[in-house]
Amino acid sequence: MSVPINVTMALAKNLPDFAAILPMNKHLPTSWINEYSFKRFELNLCYLEQTPHVREFHTLVCVKQGCATLKLANNTLSLNANQSMILKAGEILSLTPTNINQPVNIYFHHIDPIDVMHASDGQILPSTTALIAQADVIHHYACRLFNSINKAISHSNYMNWLRDLVHDLNNDIASNHLVPAKQITKITSVRDFLLNNMESHYSLADIANEFNADKWNLSKSIRPVLGLSLQQQVHAAKIAQARHMLAANSNTSDVAHHLGYSDQSHFIRFFKRYSGTTPKKWSAYASTRQKLKSS
C-alpha cells in the first residue's frame, strides 16, 4: 500500500539515484512515491518546482495519468498519458504537471550509461532529437519494463531488454556511435576509480595520471558516453557520497573536508548544483524520512 509522503522526504530514501532526478524545493508538493527493483519508481505529484541540475543517469519517463512538461537543455516536451521519453544523462531537467491542479502519475527508471555500453556491445543512446523522433519505440519498451512494475527482474533479462532497446533506437540512424571495447574498459575503470576513492583528495591531473592519459582527452572521451565531463563526474560522485554521509548525521564541515573541498561554502555551492538543495535541508529531509521508515 502506498504511503502519502512528501517528494523531498522520499528523495532521502534512495541515495543517490532518485535524488539525481527530481529537485528539492522550498514549496512542498503533494506527492507519494513507491520504489521497485532495478531503479524503477512510481511517482504521484500535484506540483513540483522547476530546478535544473546535472544528472548522472539516463532516465526513462512514462506518464500513466495526466500530462507532464519536461524542460531539457534545448527542448521542452509535453508528455500525455501513455507516452514515454528517455532523458539523457547530463541534460538539464525540470518536471511539472502541465495543469498544476491535476495529479500526474509517472513511472521512472534510471539507466546507467555504463550498462548501456556493456549491454549493447559498445552502442550508446542516440541524440535527444533522435530519441524524440522515436517516442513510439521508447514507449513500447517502457511498457515492457513497467507493465509488471511490482515484479522483480533478473539481471540477465534486464540487460537483454536494454540491449534490444538501444539497438532498436540506433537501427535507422546513420550516425550510430560505437564505443571500442578498450574505451569501454577505460571509461568503466575511471568511474569505478572515482566511486572507490572518495576519501582521496585527487585532482583531474591525478586521475589522468592514474590511467596514463591526458586529462582533456580523457574528459573528451568520457562526456559523449556518460553525459558528463570528467570534472562533473568527480563532483557527481563526491556529492553522491556527501548525501550518504549527511543522511547518517555527519557534520557539513566534516563532509566538506572529507571529500576534499577547499572550504564549506565551496562544498555547499556544488551540493546545491548537483542536489537542488542545501546540505542543511538535505539532512533535515533525510532525518524526517528515517523517522517515517522507523515508525
C-alpha positions as CSV (number, residue, x, y, z in Angstrom):
1,M,0.0,0.0,0.0
2,S,1.3,3.4,-0.9
3,V,2.0,5.8,2.0
4,P,1.4,9.6,1.3
5,I,4.8,11.3,1.8
6,N,6.4,14.4,0.6
7,V,8.7,14.1,-2.5
8,T,11.5,15.8,-0.7
9,M,11.3,13.3,2.1
10,A,11.2,10.4,-0.4
11,L,14.3,11.6,-2.1
12,A,16.3,10.9,1.0
13,K,15.2,7.3,0.8
14,N,17.2,6.5,-2.3
15,L,20.7,7.9,-2.3
16,P,21.9,8.9,-4.8
17,D,19.8,7.7,-7.7
18,F,16.4,9.3,-7.3
19,A,18.0,12.4,-5.8
20,A,19.8,12.9,-9.1
21,I,16.4,13.2,-10.9
22,L,14.0,15.3,-9.0
23,P,14.9,18.7,-7.5
24,M,14.4,19.6,-3.9
25,N,12.3,22.7,-3.4
26,K,11.1,25.1,-0.8
27,H,7.5,24.7,-1.8
28,L,6.4,21.2,-0.6
29,P,4.5,19.3,-3.2
30,T,1.6,16.9,-2.5
31,S,3.1,13.6,-3.6
32,W,4.0,10.0,-2.8
33,I,6.5,7.6,-4.3
34,N,6.9,3.8,-4.5
35,E,10.3,2.2,-5.2
36,Y,10.7,-1.1,-7.1
37,S,13.6,-3.2,-8.2
38,F,16.2,-2.1,-10.8
39,K,15.8,1.7,-10.1
40,R,12.1,1.7,-11.0
41,F,9.8,4.3,-9.3
42,E,6.2,5.3,-9.3
43,L,5.6,8.9,-8.6
44,N,2.3,10.8,-8.0
45,L,2.5,14.6,-7.7
46,C,0.4,17.7,-7.9
47,Y,3.2,20.2,-8.1
48,L,7.0,20.2,-8.4
49,E,9.1,23.4,-8.6
50,Q,11.4,23.6,-11.6
51,T,15.1,23.3,-10.6
52,P,17.5,22.5,-13.4
53,H,20.6,20.4,-12.3
54,V,23.0,17.8,-13.5
55,R,22.0,14.1,-13.5
56,E,24.3,11.1,-13.6
57,F,21.8,8.6,-15.3
58,H,19.7,8.4,-18.4
59,T,16.1,8.4,-17.3
60,L,13.1,6.6,-18.8
61,V,9.9,8.6,-18.1
62,C,6.5,7.1,-18.7
63,V,3.3,9.1,-17.9
64,K,0.5,6.9,-16.8
65,Q,-2.1,9.6,-16.0
66,G,-2.3,13.3,-16.6
67,C,0.2,15.4,-18.6
68,A,3.7,16.5,-17.6
69,T,6.0,19.1,-19.0
70,L,9.8,18.3,-19.3
71,K,12.3,21.1,-19.9
72,L,15.7,19.9,-21.2
73,A,18.7,21.9,-22.2
74,N,17.5,22.6,-25.7
75,N,13.9,21.2,-25.8
76,T,10.6,21.5,-24.0
77,L,8.5,18.4,-24.2
78,S,4.9,17.6,-23.2
79,L,4.1,14.0,-22.3
80,N,0.5,12.9,-22.1
81,A,-0.8,9.7,-20.6
82,N,0.6,6.6,-22.2
83,Q,3.6,8.4,-23.6
84,S,7.3,7.9,-22.8
85,M,10.7,9.5,-23.3
86,I,14.3,9.0,-22.4
87,L,16.1,11.9,-20.8
88,K,19.9,11.6,-21.4
89,A,22.4,11.9,-18.7
90,G,23.8,15.4,-18.4
91,E,20.6,17.1,-19.7
92,I,19.1,19.9,-17.7
93,L,15.8,18.7,-16.4
94,S,12.7,20.2,-14.7
95,L,9.4,18.4,-14.4
96,T,6.0,19.9,-13.7
97,P,2.4,18.8,-14.3
98,T,1.0,20.8,-17.2
99,N,-2.0,21.5,-15.1
100,I,-0.9,22.1,-11.5
101,N,-4.4,21.2,-10.3
102,Q,-4.4,17.8,-11.9
103,P,-2.4,15.0,-10.3
104,V,0.2,13.2,-12.5
105,N,1.1,9.5,-12.2
106,I,4.6,8.8,-13.6
107,Y,6.9,5.8,-13.8
108,F,10.6,6.4,-13.8
109,H,13.5,4.2,-14.5
110,H,17.2,5.1,-14.2
111,I,19.5,3.7,-16.9
112,D,23.2,3.6,-16.1
113,P,25.3,4.7,-19.1
114,I,27.9,2.1,-18.3
115,D,25.2,-0.6,-18.5
116,V,24.2,0.8,-21.9
117,M,27.6,0.2,-23.3
118,H,28.0,-3.3,-21.8
119,A,24.6,-4.5,-22.8
120,S,24.7,-3.2,-26.4
121,D,28.3,-4.1,-27.4
122,G,29.5,-0.5,-27.4
123,Q,26.4,1.3,-28.8
124,I,25.2,4.3,-26.9
125,L,21.9,6.2,-26.9
126,P,21.3,8.4,-29.9
127,S,20.9,12.2,-29.7
128,T,17.9,13.7,-27.9
129,T,16.5,14.8,-31.3
130,A,16.6,11.2,-32.5
131,L,15.0,10.0,-29.2
132,I,12.1,12.4,-29.6
133,A,11.5,11.2,-33.1
134,Q,11.3,7.6,-31.8
135,A,8.9,8.2,-28.9
136,D,6.7,5.2,-30.0
137,V,9.7,2.8,-29.8
138,I,10.6,4.1,-26.4
139,H,7.0,3.8,-25.1
140,H,6.9,0.1,-26.4
141,Y,10.0,-0.7,-24.3
142,A,8.6,1.3,-21.3
143,C,5.5,-0.8,-21.3
144,R,7.7,-4.0,-21.3
145,L,9.5,-2.7,-18.3
146,F,6.7,-1.2,-16.3
147,N,3.6,-3.4,-17.0
148,S,4.7,-5.7,-14.2
149,I,6.5,-3.0,-12.2
150,N,6.0,-4.8,-8.9
151,K,7.8,-7.9,-10.1
152,A,11.5,-8.4,-9.8
153,I,13.6,-8.6,-12.9
154,S,16.7,-10.8,-13.3
155,H,19.9,-9.0,-14.2
156,S,20.2,-11.1,-17.5
157,N,16.6,-10.3,-18.5
158,Y,17.2,-6.6,-17.8
159,M,20.4,-6.5,-19.8
160,N,18.6,-8.2,-22.7
161,W,15.9,-5.6,-22.5
162,L,18.4,-2.8,-22.5
163,R,20.4,-4.3,-25.4
164,D,17.2,-4.6,-27.6
165,L,16.2,-1.0,-26.7
166,V,19.5,0.6,-27.6
167,H,19.8,-1.5,-30.8
168,D,16.3,-0.6,-32.0
169,L,16.8,3.1,-31.2
170,N,20.0,3.1,-33.3
171,N,18.7,0.8,-36.1
172,D,17.9,3.5,-38.6
173,I,20.4,6.2,-37.6
174,A,23.4,6.7,-39.9
175,S,25.5,8.4,-37.1
176,N,25.2,5.4,-34.8
177,H,28.1,5.8,-32.3
178,L,30.1,2.7,-31.3
179,V,32.5,2.8,-28.3
180,P,35.5,0.5,-28.8
181,A,36.0,-2.3,-26.2
182,K,39.2,-0.7,-25.0
183,Q,37.5,2.6,-24.4
184,I,34.6,0.9,-22.6
185,T,37.1,-0.7,-20.2
186,K,38.8,2.6,-19.6
187,I,35.6,4.6,-19.0
188,T,34.3,1.9,-16.7
189,S,37.6,1.9,-14.8
190,V,37.6,5.7,-14.5
191,R,34.2,5.8,-12.9
192,D,34.9,2.9,-10.6
193,F,38.1,4.7,-9.5
194,L,36.0,7.8,-8.7
195,L,33.5,5.8,-6.7
196,N,36.1,3.8,-4.8
197,N,38.4,6.7,-3.9
198,M,36.1,9.3,-2.3
199,E,38.4,9.8,0.6
200,S,41.3,10.8,-1.7
201,H,41.9,14.5,-2.4
202,Y,42.8,13.9,-6.1
203,S,42.8,16.4,-9.0
204,L,41.9,15.8,-12.6
205,A,45.6,15.5,-13.4
206,D,45.9,12.8,-10.7
207,I,43.1,10.8,-12.3
208,A,44.6,11.2,-15.8
209,N,48.0,10.1,-14.5
210,E,46.3,7.0,-12.9
211,F,45.1,6.0,-16.4
212,N,48.2,7.2,-18.3
213,A,46.1,9.8,-20.3
214,D,45.9,13.5,-20.9
215,K,43.2,14.9,-18.7
216,W,41.5,16.9,-21.5
217,N,41.5,13.9,-23.9
218,L,40.2,11.7,-21.1
219,S,37.3,14.1,-20.3
220,K,36.6,14.4,-24.0
221,S,36.2,10.7,-24.5
222,I,34.0,10.3,-21.4
223,R,31.4,13.1,-22.0
224,P,29.7,11.6,-25.1
225,V,29.2,8.3,-23.3
226,L,28.4,9.3,-19.7
227,G,26.8,12.7,-20.4
228,L,29.1,14.5,-18.0
229,S,32.7,15.8,-18.3
230,L,35.4,14.2,-16.1
231,Q,35.2,17.2,-13.7
232,Q,31.4,16.8,-13.5
233,Q,31.8,13.1,-12.9
234,V,34.2,13.9,-10.0
235,H,31.7,16.3,-8.3
236,A,28.7,14.0,-9.0
237,A,30.5,11.1,-7.3
238,K,31.5,13.3,-4.3
239,I,28.1,14.8,-3.9
240,A,26.5,11.3,-4.0
241,Q,28.8,10.3,-1.2
242,A,28.0,13.5,0.7
243,R,24.3,12.7,0.6
244,H,25.0,9.4,2.2
245,M,27.2,11.0,4.9
246,L,24.7,13.8,5.6
247,A,21.9,11.2,5.9
248,A,24.0,9.5,8.5
249,N,24.1,12.8,10.5
250,S,27.6,13.8,9.6
251,N,28.5,17.5,10.1
252,T,28.6,19.6,6.9
253,S,32.0,20.9,7.6
254,D,33.4,17.4,8.3
255,V,31.8,16.2,5.0
256,A,33.3,19.1,3.0
257,H,36.8,18.4,4.5
258,H,36.5,14.6,4.0
259,L,35.6,15.0,0.3
260,G,38.4,17.4,-0.4
261,Y,36.5,20.7,-0.9
262,S,38.6,23.8,-0.1
263,D,36.0,25.2,2.3
264,Q,32.4,24.8,3.4
265,S,31.0,27.4,1.0
266,H,32.7,25.7,-1.9
267,F,31.1,22.4,-0.9
268,I,27.7,24.0,-0.4
269,R,27.8,25.6,-3.9
270,F,28.4,22.3,-5.6
271,F,26.0,20.4,-3.4
272,K,23.2,22.7,-4.4
273,R,24.2,22.4,-8.1
274,Y,24.0,18.6,-8.0
275,S,21.2,18.0,-5.5
276,G,19.0,21.0,-5.9
277,T,19.1,21.9,-2.2
278,T,21.5,22.8,0.6
279,P,23.3,20.2,2.8
280,K,21.3,21.5,5.8
281,K,18.0,21.0,4.2
282,W,19.1,17.6,2.8
283,S,20.0,16.5,6.3
284,A,16.6,17.6,7.6
285,Y,14.8,15.7,4.8
286,A,16.9,12.6,5.4
287,S,16.2,12.7,9.1
288,T,12.5,13.1,8.6
289,R,12.5,10.3,6.1
290,Q,14.3,8.0,8.5
291,K,11.7,8.7,11.2
292,L,9.0,7.8,8.7
293,K,10.7,4.5,7.8
294,S,11.2,3.6,11.5
295,S,7.6,4.4,12.6
